[in-house]
Structures are given as C-alpha cells and as structure tokens.
Amino acid sequence: MSETHFGYERVDEEVKAGRVRGVFDSVAPKYDLMNDLMSLGLHRVWKAYAVAVANLRTGDKVLDVAGGTGDLARSFASRVGSTGVVVHSDINESMLRQGRDRLIDAGVALPTVICDAEALPFPTGSFDLVSVGFGLRNMTHKEKALAEMNRVVKPGGRLLILEFSKIAAPLSKAYDWYSFNVLPRIGRWIAKDADSYRYLAESIRLHPSQAELKAMMKAAGFGHVDVHNLSAGAVALHMGIKC
C-alpha cells in the first residue's frame, strides 16, 4: 500500500482522505472566523485579487473546487450573471453545508455538489474557469486532480489556483514561528482544536513551491501558466490556460 503525507506524518494513501475530512469536519463551524484571525483579514484581499484575475464575463460557466464556505463562488456568481453558472463543490460535506447556508443567507442559490477533485463528475470541456482556493494542498494525488481540472475546462479556458506557497526567505523564520506557535493556540482557543491547525501549518510546508506547481500545471496540459506572488509569497495565485 502506498504512503503519502498527512502533515509531517506518513500515512497510507487510502487513509489520508478520511484524515483530511476529519480536520475540516472539526474546523468547519469556525472556519471563516479562523481565516480572519489567522490571516489578519488578508484572505479577503487574496480572494478579491483572484476574482479580478479570473476576468469572468456574463454567461461564463465556473466550477469552484474545494469551494468550502463559498467566498469565491459568491463573487464569481455576481460576475457571470443570470445567464452564467457557478458550481460550488467540495469533497467535505460539513464545509459544503456551511458554504451553502452562507450563500443562501446572502441570497445566492448555486448548484452544490459533493465531489472528489480527482474524479470530477462533469463532462469534458464543461467550464470556462475552474478555481481552487486553498484546497489543492490537501489533495492526495495532485497530478491526478490537475489532470481532471484540465479535462473539464474548455480549450482556451483557465484554471485558477489560490494557495499558500513558499514565503520569501528573509521572512521564513518569523513565518515558521507564527505558524507553529501562534496558529495552533488560536485554533485551541477559538475552534477548540489545536491539532487541526498544526496539520494545516505542516501541509503548507509540504506543498509544492511556486515553480514546482507551475511545472505540474504545464504537465497537466495548461500551456501557459502565470504566477502571482501575494504577501511576499506566503500565498501564490497560479493561472493556467488550457492548450
């Protein structure tokens, strides 16, 4: 049986999805509050930038993978209008339920689908844009997920990945101290779960660098990939265009 990373721990590949699901089941009720506290509100700026780069048009069809509590899906919906479609998806039912409820409270009704990014239940060439916001690092087989996202994008369509990445070297020690000392304590105080936030910090360190992810996207069939470093590289936005 093959092994993979669950944070710094090595686990069987078949076990990882369940372990990740447990993390997000635990954090879902406080997810949005924790995002504000952990990023000092910057996650809203990063997402707004991603939406601007997406450059959606009225009538576009969008798939938001690992859509969580629906921040990106809500913004995309306002741009594609009544003739467009935004599908809000996630593998985790708890997160998806939180997102669906938030969207409905905001007066936004979107198709909501529980699905695995490694086996997307959509026809080839269905979408103008596929997005992943802070979800790729939790996927067991990233190459397989990227290939599936490429499959469901139309020729000339785009894949947008917003994810934690490799921060500029002069800031790395301070960032590590914050990630491994402050974040778990905030998680314990607010979400009553320090371990899940320690896992999230570890998962960031194991995620591919900006250059590595760009190469993976090109290997998956995206002929042109731009990389936008945000907050000194703590977060990176990758945009790939399907050949």
PyMOL commands that set and color helices and strands:
alter all, ss='L'
color gray80, all
select helices_A, chain A and resi 13-39+42-54+71-80+93-105+136-138+142-152+169-191+194-206+210-219+231-233
alter helices_A, ss='H'
color red, helices_A
select strands_A, chain A and resi 3-6+9-12+61-65+85-90+112-114+127-133+153-164+222-230+235-242
alter strands_A, ss='S'
color yellow, strands_A
deselect
rebuild
show_as cartoon
